[in-house]
Amino acid sequence: MAQKRFSIQNIRRGLHYVKRNGWREAFFKAKERLIRDEQEQGYEDFFLREYPSKEELIRQRKESANWPFKISILVPAYETPECFLIEMLKSVDEQSFENWELCVADASQSDKVERTLKRFLGKRKEKRIRFYPLKENKGISENTNYALKMASGDYISLLDHDDCLRPDALYEVGRKILQGAYAVYTDEDKIDTKGKRHFDYHKKPDLNLDLLRSNNYICHLFTVNRQIAIDAGAFVSEYNGAQDYDFILRCIEIIGEKGGKVEHVPKVLYHWRSHSLSTAERPESKMYAYEAGKKVLEAHLKRMGLHGKVSHGKHLGFYRIDYEEKEGEEGIFLVNPSCKPLSKGWEKEVKGYFSRPEVGAVGGKICDEKNRIQCAGYEKDENGKIQAPFRGMDRRFSGYLHRAAIQRDVEAVDMDCIIIRKELWEKLKESFQEREKNHIEASYALCEKIRNAGYLIVYHPYAEFRRKESWTKTWRK
């Protein structure tokens, strides 16, 4: 583990972070990373426990044999190292859902990819694997568009040429398609060069619009109806480096217009290769990709008729949107006198959210007098118990995948720091009379009413407050 922490790549990443954010921020980032490394030590055992048995894969093959759709896997290849390509091919070939096709659009200058593919197949005549050598390398977007043109499936999945799928990936995606999903995404992790060590488990929430506008958390594995992919305009060269982010947002916009479903499979079904040339290992090596991501969000806001300023966050690939206020849209500010603001201009930033008609309430980050987070949003666990993720964490930490430090939709925020759409307040103000009985439960109940009315609750981490200790007495574990 120590060797991984102090690799040349990580040292470069650290120096780049210092340059962007300063030594103080870098210190807290490094400290938090060490804590996360320790927390993740049991992940390998978890991964093995979750892995499907041979018997289960056989059962899945039988169950899915007559499913009425095909999934086309799009792979833009370019001088792929043989060992990585073989692992990718093998992971597709072993899928328990067998009605797939692999569309490889190869932009390599050499015939390395083609030769590797032929060696992998040997004497097998595998019609499901389709290969097309491109005459020239036109960039990742156009190369992927060639793969899309090759596809004959009802749905398409995106797979990088050096990554791998778990053998039940397409089966699990297919189950959601059977239930009517227009698009499906899964959890993911990273694998090392040898494909032996799994780490950086990315546990994702169900579709979360504000989180997606903060970071392309959907990423891999993303599968979508092929016609929607075409209607979305496929992949756009202008956004090379963030072309998947742009594509996912465009698809979700169209699905929203159609009233369709975007489903999440909460299982690690995609393994993202981390090596010296990948963005997974050296995110700072592709700054152009993060600039492209900023442009993607600006274009998305424009298509949605929203006005806002997009800026880079402290961490690469994470963004901040400051929405412009819209005349006539009002929010009622309910900030307890015990909460003192730690940030300037937060009122204006929060007001901007009400330019979006789907937002019902916004809440800030509440900390205690020892700089520990008290509330960065509330949620219920699988047993229905109200939880406060990041509670007790140093406010200078960013949390799991930086989610304590970025804008996202939540189930509830704290009543001591909440801004409610004016027309909702008129209907719900009586709920505040219950706050003294159990502050946390009352906060959740109020926000639940807002969500049940069809609105979003947004967590805004840049509106930070310090609350006196006396106001934590109602918290129950």
Salt bridges, closest charged atoms under 4 A:
GLU25 OE2 - LYS314 NZ 2.95
ASP37 OD2 - ARG5 NE 3.04
ASP37 OD1 - ARG33 NH2 2.87
GLU40 OE2 - ARG36 NH2 3.87
GLU56 OE2 - ARG59 NH2 2.91
GLU63 OE1 - ARG59 NH1 2.73
GLU82 OE2 - ARG119 NH2 3.26
GLU87 OE1 - ARG273 NH2 3.15
ASP93 OD2 - ARG124 NH1 2.96
GLU98 OE2 - ARG61 NE 3.53
GLU101 OE1 - ARG130 NH1 3.62
ASP111 OD1 - ARG115 NE 2.86
GLU114 OE2 - LYS118 NZ 3.74
GLU126 OE1 - ARG124 NH2 2.84
GLU126 OE2 - ARG128 NE 2.97
ASP160 OD2 - HIS220 NE2 3.76
ASP162 OD2 - HIS275 NE2 2.86
ASP168 OD1 - ARG166 NE 2.77
GLU172 OE1 - ARG175 NH1 3.45
GLU172 OE2 - LYS267 NZ 2.88
ASP187 OD1 - HIS264 NE2 2.78
GLU188 OE2 - LYS204 NZ 2.77
ASP189 OD2 - HIS198 ND1 3.01
ASP189 OD1 - HIS271 ND1 2.73
ASP200 OD1 - ARG33 NH2 3.01
ASP200 OD2 - LYS190 NZ 3.30
ASP206 OD1 - HIS264 ND1 3.03
ASP210 OD1 - ARG356 NH1 2.68
ASP246 OD1 - ARG250 NE 2.92
GLU253 OE2 - HIS300 ND1 2.58
GLU253 OE2 - ARG303 NH2 2.81
GLU263 OE2 - LYS261 NZ 3.80
GLU291 OE2 - HIS312 NE2 3.13
GLU298 OE2 - LYS294 NZ 2.89
ASP322 OD1 - ARG320 NE 3.21
GLU329 OE1 - ARG421 NH1 2.73
GLU349 OE2 - ARG320 NH2 2.62
GLU349 OE1 - HIS460 NE2 2.98
GLU358 OE2 - ARG356 NE 2.87
ASP368 OD2 - ARG372 NE 2.80
ASP394 OD1 - ARG396 NE 2.92
ASP414 OD1 - HIS439 NE2 2.69
ASP414 OD1 - ARG467 NH1 3.16
ASP416 OD1 - ARG435 NH2 2.65
ASP416 OD2 - HIS439 NE2 3.74
ASP416 OD2 - ARG467 NH1 3.03
GLU426 OE1 - LYS429 NZ 3.53
GLU434 OE1 - LYS437 NZ 3.16
GLU464 OE2 - LYS365 NZ 3.67
GLU464 OE1 - ARG395 NH2 3.12
GLU469 OE2 - ARG372 NH2 3.48
